[in-house]
Amino acid sequence: MTGTREPLLTVEHVAVHFGGLVAIADMNFGVHSGEVLGLIGPNGAGKTTAFNVITGFLRPTKGEVRFKEVSLNGLKPHQVTSLGLVRTFQRTSVFQDNTVVGNVLIGLHRRGRATLLDTLLGLQRETESEQELKEEAWSILRLVGLERRAFDLASALPYGDQRLVGVALALAAQPTMLLLDEPVSGMNASETARFIKLLGLIREQGITILLVEHDMPMVMGVSDRIIVLNYGRIIAEGPPAEIQRNPEVIAAYLGHGARRVHHHA
């Protein structure tokens, strides 16, 4: 699958030090177009730090992150997003006082106003583009399965649905690659099952997915490939079946839920 072509996302010799603490020692990996890559590891392994470096929230101490062969070093989060690399957050980051469809329209407006041409043409295009944005908002809501809740306030939604609004907001930014930070944490079994189906639909749109997740059955079930971090280093990389049998991975998870890593084996 990897071939000789440049990965969509390349993380090369990235290190992150907080004072004397090494959060990430020397991290190298690539994510190829169209794949679902799971990033796992015990608490404190460096997963969230890796996410923050990739998305411009944190500068690496050394190394480079490239997306579509463009260096992301020194770019601000909104610049990273505008390249098509879009993240969701662990905590709900939705606009609580807006309706569900209003949330998606806010996301679409943020994207639409980024071009100078739109601003210059302004009112002339307003009615036409408003209609297009509304249609796009509804198609995103249908994709994530929230069209029936469109006119409910986001704050009135159950937790699992609020997480879906967060995904809808990310999709409004037209990602080439979606980074999901623990998307099913706090979800019950049926919400998790629904989210797994949604991941399949997102993938069918041609969107590449990088996933950080604690839910082992979920991450093993949806990922093509898994990278395991422990103490800021990659200790294993490969397909789920291989990762589940890896003695070093099982040892890293002892006391952190080793049985869950090994649940299929």
Secondary structure, DSSP 8 states (H G I E B T S, - for coil): ---SS--SEEEEEEEEEETTEEEEEEEEEEE-TT-EEEEE-STTSSHHHHHHHHTTSS--SEEEEEETTEE-TT--HHHHHHTTEEE--SS--S-TTSBHHHHHHHHHHHHHTTSHHHHHHTHHHHHHHHHHHHHHHHHHHHHHT-GGGTTSBGGGS-HHHHHHHHHHHHHHT--SEEEEESTTTT--HHHHHHHHHHHHHHHHTT-EEEEE-S-HHHHHHH-SEEEEEETTEEEEEE-HHHHHH-HHHHHHHTTTTHHHHTTT-
